[in-house]
Amino acid sequence: MQVYRNTDLLPVFRNAVLTIGTFDGVHSGHQQVINQMKRRAADVNGETVIVTFDPHPRTIVKAADGIRLINTLDEKIELLSDKGIDHLVIIPFTEKFARLSAEDYISQFLIRHFQPHTLIIGYDHHFGNGRSGNYELLKEQSAIYHYQLQEIPAHLLDSISVSSTRIRKAVEAGDMETANHFLGYTYFFSGEVVEGNKLGRTLGYPTANLLIGEKSKLIPGDGVYAVDIVVSDEPDKTYRGMMNIGYRPTVDGSKKMIEVHIFQFDRMIYGRILRVFVKKFLRHEQKFSGLEALKAQMAEDKKNASPDI
């Protein structure tokens, strides 16, 4: 998949089959749209082109500073590449771009840069200043600019919206079974290993403390989880482990932390990036009577996270 971040450097696409969207999650609903694109591209000897935006349009249009996304931009690129898309174009979403009239959006953006053969768009797609452009305007303009228009079925759009909402709520609640079901893959996030107070090591459960670089990345709710881990310097190896997210009430923690204990692993990895695949919620964080009680519970957590270890 070719990735472009500058519309001035775009190639001339061959019979571009194009769709536009945030594709947050690249979940099973999105994958149906992608399959629709690929079928159409095969029919017309064309190339699939997805146009997405960075930052998320809501951060500009609605100033939604607190928005939490299922995927970071890099994760989205990786997931779309795995789905066999030919081209991904990332448009910087600015106030100037948001002020484009609907007509200019079509002529100066879609036609000028993409010359689409086919647009695959939902009936509820809105664009241009004040979201004044819609499917009907695209249909009218297709006679002028000679592109074909395919509608994403309403039931699929509803499914995508419902799935995205359910995924976000499930992740926030720690309901990873539901989140992973709708995603079609195991929810993951990445963080840099930073120094902590090394309490876990004294208990026999050394932990990697993670710093999440992307503030908009959705992180699971507080609790203990069964996880798989990939360390950045061993990209082809997956470790099993358990993770705690929360304030560590037994030791009067005042700062929220993400701590990962990697099973059968003993080396220093400060500065490394861990990718954490969140498989299952094990229990809520709780306050124990002391460190020995906490240690006993961690042994039980380890059994529940990976019974065969």
N, C-alpha and C positions, 0 to 999 in steps of 0.2 A: 504494500500500500504506500502510495506517495502522499506525503503530508506537506501542505503549503500554508504559510502564515502571511503571505504578501500577495494580494490579488494582482499586482503588477507583474508578477513572475509566473502567472499561471500559463500552462500550455494550452493549445487548442485541443479541447477534448473531442474524442470521436463519438458522435451520437450520444452525448451525455445524458444519462438517466440520473436525475438529480432529486434529492430530497433535502429538507432543511429541518433542523431540530436540535435540541440540547442533548438528546440521547443519554441522559443521565442514568447510569446503571447498565446500559446495553443489555437489558434483561430479555426474558423470553418474548415479551410483546414486541420490543424493538427488533428482535431477530426475525419476526414475521414480516416486518416492513422491509428489512434487508433482503429477505428471500424474495419478496415481491420485486424489489429493484433488480436483483440478479436475474430473475426470470425475464423481466422486460429487456434488460441489457442483452441477454442472449438472443431474444427475438429480433432485435434491431441491430445486432452487431455493434453494440455500444459499450460504454464504460460507466461504471457506477461512481457517482460523486455524492458524497455527503458534505453538507455545509453546516458547520456548528459555530458557536460563538464563545469567546472568552474575553472578559469574565461573563458569567451567567447574566443574561439580559435583565433579570429581576434586580440585580445589584445596581443597575443604572436607572432603569425605568421606575422602580419602586424604592430604590435605596435600601434594599433588604440586606443590611449588614450581617444579620444573623442567619442567613441561609446556610443550610447544611446539605451537602451534595453526596450522593452515593459514590461517585467517582471523582477523583482529581482529573485534570486534563490529561496528564500522562497515562493514567490508568485507562481513560476512555480511548486514547489513541491505541494503546496495546490491545484492548478488547475488540475494537473495530477492525484492527489489522488481522486479528485471528479469525474474523468472520469473512474475510476474503473480499473486502471493499477495495476498489481500485484506487480511489483518490479521496482524501479528506482535506477539506479547506477550512482553516480556523480563522474566523473573522474577528478582529478586535472590536468588541461592542462598545462604542463610545456614544456620548450624548449627540455628537454630530451625526453619527450613523442612525441613531434613533429618531432624529428629526427629518430624515428623508421622507418625502411624500410617498404615498403608495405607488403612484405612477413612476416616480423616479426610482423607487426601489426595483420596479420591474425593468425599466429601460436602462438605468445607469448601473444597476448592480447585477440582476439576474442575466439580462441579455448581453450586456457589455462584457461581462467576465466569463460567462459560462456557455452562452449560446445553446441552451438545453434542447435536446431532441424531445425528452419527456420529463415533465415535472410530476413527481408523486407526492401529493399533499393531502392533508386531512381537511375535511369540510369545515373544521373550526379554526383553520390556520389564519392568523391575522398578522399584518406586517405594516410597516410605514408609520409615519407620525400619527400618534394617537391610536395606533392599531386600526387605522381606517381601511387598510387593504384586506381583502378576503378572497375566498375561493371564487366567488362570482366575478370579481374583477380580473382575476387570473384567467378565468374562462373567456371573458370578453377580449382581453388583450392577446389571447392565443391566436386569434384570427389575424392580428397585426404582425405578430412576431413569429408565427408559424411553429410553435411548439405544441406538443400534445400534452394533455393533462389527464392524469390518472388519480382517482380519489382513493385514499386509504379508507377502508370500510369503517363506518361509525362504530361498529361493535369492537373492532380492533383498537381504535383510538380510546374508547372507553376502558378497554382492558388494560392498555398501556398506562392510562392515568391512574386507574385503580391499583394496578400493580406497583407503580412508583410510590404511591402514597402508602400502600401496605408495607412495602419494603422499608421505607424510612421509619414508619411507626414501629415495625418489628425490630429493626436494629436498635432503635432508641430504647425499646423495652427488653432487649436481650433475647428476643424470640428468634433465634438464628435458624431454626428449622423452617419457619414461615419465610423469613427473608431469603434463605438459600433456595427454597422451592421456587419462589417467584423470579429470582435472579437466573436460575438455571446454572449457577456455579456457586462456589463458596465465597461468601463475603470476605474481603480482605482490605487491609490498610498497611501502610509502611511507616516506620519511624526510625530515627537515629538513636543508637544506644549511647546513653549519657551516664555519668557517674551518679550513684545514689548513696544511701548511708550504709550499704552493704549488710543490712540486717538479715536479709534472706540467706546470705552465706553462713552466718553464725547459726542459723536454724537448720542448715543442711540443704537448703533450697535456694541457691544463688539465683538472682533474677537480673534480667536485663531491663533497665529503666528506659522507656522510650519517649522521645521528644517528637511530636507530630509537627511537621513543617507546614502543612496546608491547613490553615485555620478553618476553612470551609468544609473540610472532610468530616463526614458523619462517623462518629465513634460509638460503639455499642454502649448501652447503659451500664451502670455500676454492677459489679459482680465478678464471679469466677467462671472461667470458660475453658473448655477443651479447645486447643488450637494446634494447627500445624505451622511451622516456621521455616522460612528460607532465609539464610544469611547471605548478604550481598557478595561475599567472596567465595561462596559455594552455591552458585545459582542452580546447579543441577541436583542438589541434595535437599530433601525435605526432612526436617526433624519434627517429632511430636513434642507437645508441651502443654502447659496450662498458663493462664493469664489472669491477673487480678486488675480490675479497674475500680478505683475508688480512693478513699481517704485513709485506709488502714486504721480503723478505730481502736484496735487492740493496743497500738503503740501511740495513740493520740495524734495521729497524723492530721495535719491541717491543710495539706496541699493534695489536690487530686493527682493521682499517678497511674501510669500504665506500666505494669510489671509483668514480664514474661519469664517463666522458668522453663528451660529447654531440657528435656529428658536426655540422659546419656550424652551429656555435653559438658566439657570442662576446658574452656579457653577464654582468654580475654578478647572481647570484641567491641571495646569502646570505639566509637566513631563509625562502626559498621551500620548499614541499613538492614533492618529486619522487615521482611514481608510476613505479616501475620494473617493466616486464614482462620476465621472464627467459625468453628464447627458446631459447638453445642454449649448452651448455658448450663452450668453445674449448680450454682447456688448464689444466693444474695450475699453481699459482704455483711459481716456481723462482728460484734465485739466479743472477744473471748476473755476468760478470767485471767489469762496470762499467756506467756510465750509457749509454755509446754502444751497447753490446750490448743493453741494456734498451730503448733507443729504437728500435733496429732491429727487435726483437721486437714492440714496440707497433705499428710500421707493418705488420708481418705480421698481427697480431691484428686491426687495423682492416680489412685486406683480407678476412680470414676472416669478420669480423662482418658486413660489408656489401660484397660484391665489386663492386657497381655504383657505389660512391662513389669 
